[in-house]
Amino acid sequence: MVKRYLEFIKEADEVDKEEVVASESEGDESSSSEYLEVKEHLKELVDKTIEKSGDKYEKFIEKYLKNPKEVKIDGLISDSDIYDFYDKWKNDIDKMLNDVRFFDESPKDVCGGDGVGLYSYIIKATEKAIFEFIKMK
């Protein structure tokens, strides 16, 4: 009986691994068509930002991807702006964070010394999602 149970568990693990591999390969193909509206919104915010600085879009994105904490996007500077962005795009953000396995990390690790308040967790999570959206092309 125990032997049959162990075989059942082994088969279930193999099926789960196959599904993960299949979903990851699908994600690569559909990533360009996924999240179109939120990526377009971010592109508009970046365009407004580079209007003031005179930078080129590609150069700005490159700088942002290298150091997202230092490069600020107009409309996403203060915590309240970031929370408003989350509120507007929460379904896409939550899906993205799930795709990159953000929720596997403990909130204490995510927030670090900021404490583990829900508001600070949402801000950190949204910042991570914004980075991932911008990283997509």
NULUM-625421 format. One record per residue (C-alpha): residue number from 1; chain; x, y, z. Coordinates in Angstrom, 3 decimals. Example, Ala and Ser with C-alpha at 12.3 -4.5 7.8 and 13.67 -1.06 7.14 Angstrom:
2
+------+-------+----------+----------+----------+
| resi | chain |        u |        v |        w |
+------+-------+----------+----------+----------+
|    1 |     A |   12.300 |   -4.500 |    7.800 |
|    2 |     A |   13.670 |   -1.060 |    7.140 |
+------+-------+----------+----------+----------+
***
This chain:
137
+------+-------+----------+----------+----------+
| resi | chain |        u |        v |        w |
+------+-------+----------+----------+----------+
|    1 |     A |    0.000 |    0.000 |    0.000 |
|    2 |     A |    2.795 |    2.434 |    0.879 |
|    3 |     A |    4.602 |    1.459 |   -2.314 |
|    4 |     A |    1.523 |    2.346 |   -4.413 |
|    5 |     A |    1.221 |    5.686 |   -2.602 |
|    6 |     A |    4.874 |    6.520 |   -3.300 |
|    7 |     A |    4.374 |    5.648 |   -6.978 |
|    8 |     A |    1.322 |    7.925 |   -7.057 |
|    9 |     A |    3.320 |   10.807 |   -5.545 |
|   10 |     A |    6.190 |   10.248 |   -7.993 |
|   11 |     A |    3.794 |   10.312 |  -10.966 |
|   12 |     A |    2.138 |   13.483 |   -9.681 |
|   13 |     A |    5.526 |   15.205 |   -9.336 |
|   14 |     A |    6.455 |   14.249 |  -12.895 |
|   15 |     A |    3.165 |   15.638 |  -14.246 |
|   16 |     A |    3.702 |   18.904 |  -12.313 |
|   17 |     A |    7.219 |   19.271 |  -13.740 |
|   18 |     A |    5.934 |   18.691 |  -17.289 |
|   19 |     A |    3.242 |   21.365 |  -16.799 |
|   20 |     A |    5.793 |   23.876 |  -15.489 |
|   21 |     A |    8.113 |   23.274 |  -18.442 |
|   22 |     A |    5.203 |   23.588 |  -20.886 |
|   23 |     A |    3.919 |   26.801 |  -19.310 |
|   24 |     A |    7.401 |   28.346 |  -19.290 |
|   25 |     A |    7.879 |   27.654 |  -22.989 |
|   26 |     A |    4.422 |   29.080 |  -23.753 |
|   27 |     A |    5.263 |   32.189 |  -21.716 |
|   28 |     A |    8.221 |   32.955 |  -23.985 |
|   29 |     A |    6.049 |   32.865 |  -27.096 |
|   30 |     A |    3.098 |   34.833 |  -25.755 |
|   31 |     A |    5.025 |   37.349 |  -23.669 |
|   32 |     A |    5.095 |   39.866 |  -26.497 |
|   33 |     A |    1.303 |   39.865 |  -26.831 |
|   34 |     A |    0.578 |   39.601 |  -23.133 |
|   35 |     A |    0.045 |   42.631 |  -20.907 |
|   36 |     A |   -0.298 |   44.968 |  -23.908 |
|   37 |     A |   -2.343 |   47.642 |  -22.142 |
|   38 |     A |   -0.146 |   47.915 |  -19.067 |
|   39 |     A |    3.019 |   47.949 |  -21.210 |
|   40 |     A |    1.505 |   50.701 |  -23.366 |
|   41 |     A |    0.694 |   52.712 |  -20.229 |
|   42 |     A |    4.277 |   52.315 |  -19.004 |
|   43 |     A |    5.587 |   53.356 |  -22.421 |
|   44 |     A |    3.507 |   56.549 |  -22.199 |
|   45 |     A |    4.940 |   57.297 |  -18.741 |
|   46 |     A |    8.476 |   56.697 |  -19.998 |
|   47 |     A |    7.821 |   58.903 |  -23.043 |
|   48 |     A |    6.698 |   61.735 |  -20.737 |
|   49 |     A |    9.833 |   61.250 |  -18.656 |
|   50 |     A |   12.238 |   61.341 |  -21.596 |
|   51 |     A |   10.493 |   64.387 |  -23.064 |
|   52 |     A |   11.897 |   66.357 |  -20.142 |
|   53 |     A |   15.347 |   64.782 |  -20.134 |
|   54 |     A |   15.878 |   64.591 |  -23.899 |
|   55 |     A |   17.024 |   60.964 |  -23.666 |
|   56 |     A |   16.268 |   58.308 |  -26.260 |
|   57 |     A |   13.715 |   55.638 |  -25.314 |
|   58 |     A |   16.088 |   52.684 |  -25.694 |
|   59 |     A |   18.831 |   54.435 |  -23.731 |
|   60 |     A |   16.419 |   55.277 |  -20.902 |
|   61 |     A |   15.189 |   51.675 |  -20.723 |
|   62 |     A |   18.764 |   50.424 |  -20.663 |
|   63 |     A |   19.578 |   52.758 |  -17.750 |
|   64 |     A |   16.416 |   51.713 |  -15.923 |
|   65 |     A |   17.130 |   48.006 |  -16.293 |
|   66 |     A |   20.667 |   48.483 |  -14.986 |
|   67 |     A |   19.610 |   50.457 |  -11.924 |
|   68 |     A |   15.838 |   50.692 |  -11.362 |
|   69 |     A |   16.205 |   52.274 |   -7.909 |
|   70 |     A |   18.097 |   55.265 |   -9.291 |
|   71 |     A |   16.168 |   55.864 |  -12.527 |
|   72 |     A |   12.746 |   57.366 |  -11.862 |
|   73 |     A |    9.758 |   57.337 |  -14.189 |
|   74 |     A |    7.405 |   60.313 |  -14.002 |
|   75 |     A |    4.103 |   59.166 |  -12.560 |
|   76 |     A |    5.795 |   56.378 |  -10.583 |
|   77 |     A |    7.979 |   58.338 |   -8.195 |
|   78 |     A |    6.075 |   58.467 |   -4.924 |
|   79 |     A |    4.607 |   55.498 |   -3.098 |
|   80 |     A |    1.105 |   56.857 |   -3.675 |
|   81 |     A |    1.750 |   56.966 |   -7.454 |
|   82 |     A |    2.947 |   53.378 |   -7.370 |
|   83 |     A |   -0.076 |   52.317 |   -5.314 |
|   84 |     A |   -2.409 |   54.043 |   -7.802 |
|   85 |     A |   -0.648 |   52.174 |  -10.611 |
|   86 |     A |   -1.194 |   48.923 |   -8.701 |
|   87 |     A |   -4.835 |   49.748 |   -8.118 |
|   88 |     A |   -5.385 |   50.353 |  -11.828 |
|   89 |     A |   -3.469 |   47.308 |  -13.085 |
|   90 |     A |   -3.732 |   44.882 |  -10.158 |
|   91 |     A |   -4.903 |   41.895 |  -12.219 |
|   92 |     A |   -1.994 |   42.161 |  -14.659 |
|   93 |     A |    0.471 |   42.919 |  -11.873 |
|   94 |     A |   -0.647 |   39.943 |   -9.785 |
|   95 |     A |   -0.413 |   37.656 |  -12.816 |
|   96 |     A |    3.070 |   38.952 |  -13.646 |
|   97 |     A |    4.249 |   38.523 |  -10.066 |
|   98 |     A |    2.898 |   34.991 |  -10.073 |
|   99 |     A |    4.674 |   34.294 |  -13.379 |
|  100 |     A |    8.028 |   35.401 |  -11.946 |
|  101 |     A |    7.317 |   33.509 |   -8.698 |
|  102 |     A |    7.496 |   36.666 |   -6.610 |
|  103 |     A |    5.014 |   35.274 |   -4.090 |
|  104 |     A |    7.426 |   32.455 |   -3.249 |
|  105 |     A |    9.540 |   34.991 |   -1.342 |
|  106 |     A |    8.551 |   35.825 |    2.197 |
|  107 |     A |    7.173 |   39.337 |    2.764 |
|  108 |     A |    9.890 |   39.910 |    5.361 |
|  109 |     A |   12.580 |   39.274 |    2.735 |
|  110 |     A |   10.815 |   41.500 |    0.196 |
|  111 |     A |   10.369 |   44.465 |    2.520 |
|  112 |     A |   13.676 |   44.112 |    4.321 |
|  113 |     A |   14.168 |   46.827 |    6.935 |
|  114 |     A |   10.980 |   48.624 |    5.893 |
|  115 |     A |    8.855 |   46.357 |    8.063 |
|  116 |     A |    6.227 |   44.013 |    6.801 |
|  117 |     A |    3.231 |   46.255 |    6.329 |
|  118 |     A |    0.757 |   45.486 |    3.583 |
|  119 |     A |    1.244 |   48.913 |    1.985 |
|  120 |     A |    5.034 |   48.581 |    1.771 |
|  121 |     A |    4.663 |   45.023 |    0.450 |
|  122 |     A |    2.320 |   46.201 |   -2.314 |
|  123 |     A |    4.738 |   49.004 |   -3.238 |
|  124 |     A |    7.725 |   46.624 |   -3.441 |
|  125 |     A |    5.690 |   44.074 |   -5.402 |
|  126 |     A |    4.470 |   46.705 |   -7.854 |
|  127 |     A |    8.007 |   48.001 |   -8.361 |
|  128 |     A |    9.109 |   44.446 |   -9.179 |
|  129 |     A |    6.213 |   44.029 |  -11.641 |
|  130 |     A |    7.013 |   47.360 |  -13.326 |
|  131 |     A |   10.609 |   46.203 |  -13.767 |
|  132 |     A |    9.415 |   42.929 |  -15.307 |
|  133 |     A |    6.973 |   44.701 |  -17.639 |
|  134 |     A |    9.673 |   47.062 |  -18.851 |
|  135 |     A |   12.087 |   44.171 |  -19.274 |
|  136 |     A |    9.612 |   42.567 |  -21.694 |
|  137 |     A |    9.866 |   43.895 |  -25.204 |
+------+-------+----------+----------+----------+
***
